[in-house]
């Protein structure tokens, strides 16, 4: 049972989006933290220290969050990079390529003649 009295049917942790207010599993959200200089930083590996600000992984929601949701959720003035959505997209693509490369080196992902 959870605090609200409803039965917990999932083992995966859930977080609330700061823009839409929807509660989703962590896999559908992107974590952000506020750095010491007040800059919003994406935390794709979910390992940076600080309070996490979770946003749905949708470009339109990201653009809404960049306007005012980050400062409201952090309860402090923050600066957001102007090309936040493009920055996230590039970082996610790099992370996928790195994970596939790691899987190939470990022999888990096999393609081509080796298959």
C-alpha positions as CSV (number, residue, x, y, z in Angstrom):
1,X,0.0,0.0,0.0
2,X,1.1,3.5,-0.7
3,X,0.5,6.7,1.3
4,X,-2.6,7.5,-0.6
5,X,-4.2,4.1,0.3
6,X,-4.1,2.6,-3.2
7,X,-2.4,-0.7,-3.9
8,X,1.0,-0.5,-5.4
9,X,1.0,-2.8,-8.5
10,X,4.4,-1.9,-10.0
11,X,7.9,-2.5,-8.7
12,X,9.4,0.3,-10.7
13,X,9.8,3.7,-9.0
14,X,7.4,6.4,-10.2
15,X,8.0,10.2,-10.4
16,X,5.8,13.2,-11.1
17,X,6.4,15.4,-14.1
18,X,6.8,19.0,-13.1
19,X,4.9,20.3,-16.1
20,X,2.0,17.9,-16.7
21,X,1.7,16.5,-13.1
22,X,1.3,13.0,-14.5
23,X,2.8,10.2,-12.4
24,X,4.9,7.9,-14.6
25,X,7.6,5.3,-14.3
26,X,11.1,6.7,-14.4
27,X,11.7,5.3,-17.8
28,X,9.3,7.8,-19.4
29,X,10.8,10.8,-17.7
30,X,14.1,12.8,-17.9
31,X,15.8,13.9,-14.7
32,X,17.2,17.4,-14.4
33,X,19.2,18.9,-11.5
34,X,20.2,22.5,-10.7
35,X,23.9,23.0,-10.6
36,X,25.7,25.2,-8.1
37,X,25.7,28.1,-10.6
38,X,21.9,27.9,-11.0
39,X,22.0,26.2,-14.5
40,X,19.6,23.4,-15.2
41,X,21.6,20.3,-16.2
42,X,20.1,17.1,-17.7
43,X,21.0,14.0,-15.7
44,X,20.4,11.1,-18.1
45,X,22.4,8.6,-16.0
46,X,20.4,9.7,-12.9
47,X,23.6,9.9,-10.8
48,X,24.1,13.7,-10.2
49,X,23.7,15.0,-6.7
50,X,20.8,17.2,-5.9
51,X,17.0,17.2,-6.0
52,X,15.7,15.8,-9.2
53,X,13.3,17.7,-11.4
54,X,11.5,15.2,-13.6
55,X,10.0,16.1,-17.0
56,X,8.2,13.9,-19.5
57,X,10.3,12.8,-22.4
58,X,8.3,14.9,-25.0
59,X,9.7,17.9,-26.9
60,X,6.6,20.0,-26.4
61,X,6.6,19.4,-22.6
62,X,10.4,20.2,-22.5
63,X,9.7,23.6,-24.2
64,X,7.0,24.3,-21.6
65,X,9.3,23.4,-18.8
66,X,12.0,25.7,-20.1
67,X,9.8,28.7,-19.8
68,X,8.9,28.7,-16.1
69,X,8.4,25.2,-14.7
70,X,12.1,24.6,-13.7
71,X,12.3,27.8,-11.6
72,X,8.9,27.0,-10.0
73,X,9.9,23.4,-9.1
74,X,13.3,24.4,-7.9
75,X,11.8,27.3,-5.8
76,X,14.7,29.4,-7.0
77,X,15.6,31.4,-10.1
78,X,17.4,29.1,-12.6
79,X,18.9,29.6,-16.0
80,X,17.9,27.2,-18.8
81,X,19.9,26.7,-22.0
82,X,18.1,28.1,-25.0
83,X,18.4,24.9,-27.0
84,X,17.5,22.5,-24.2
85,X,15.4,20.1,-26.4
86,X,18.1,19.8,-29.0
87,X,20.7,19.3,-26.2
88,X,18.6,16.4,-24.7
89,X,18.1,14.8,-28.1
90,X,21.8,14.8,-28.9
91,X,22.7,13.4,-25.5
92,X,20.1,10.6,-25.8
93,X,21.4,9.7,-29.2
94,X,25.0,9.6,-27.9
95,X,23.9,7.4,-24.9
96,X,22.2,4.9,-27.2
97,X,25.2,4.6,-29.5
98,X,27.5,4.2,-26.4
99,X,25.2,1.4,-25.0
100,X,25.1,-0.4,-28.3
101,X,28.9,-0.1,-28.6
102,X,29.3,-1.5,-25.1
103,X,26.9,-4.4,-25.9
104,X,28.9,-5.2,-29.1
105,X,32.2,-5.3,-27.1
106,X,30.6,-7.6,-24.6
107,X,29.3,-9.9,-27.3
108,X,25.7,-9.4,-26.5
109,X,24.8,-7.4,-29.7
110,X,25.9,-9.3,-32.7
111,X,25.3,-8.2,-36.3
112,X,26.6,-8.8,-39.8
113,X,28.8,-11.7,-40.7
114,X,29.3,-12.7,-37.1
115,X,25.6,-13.4,-36.8
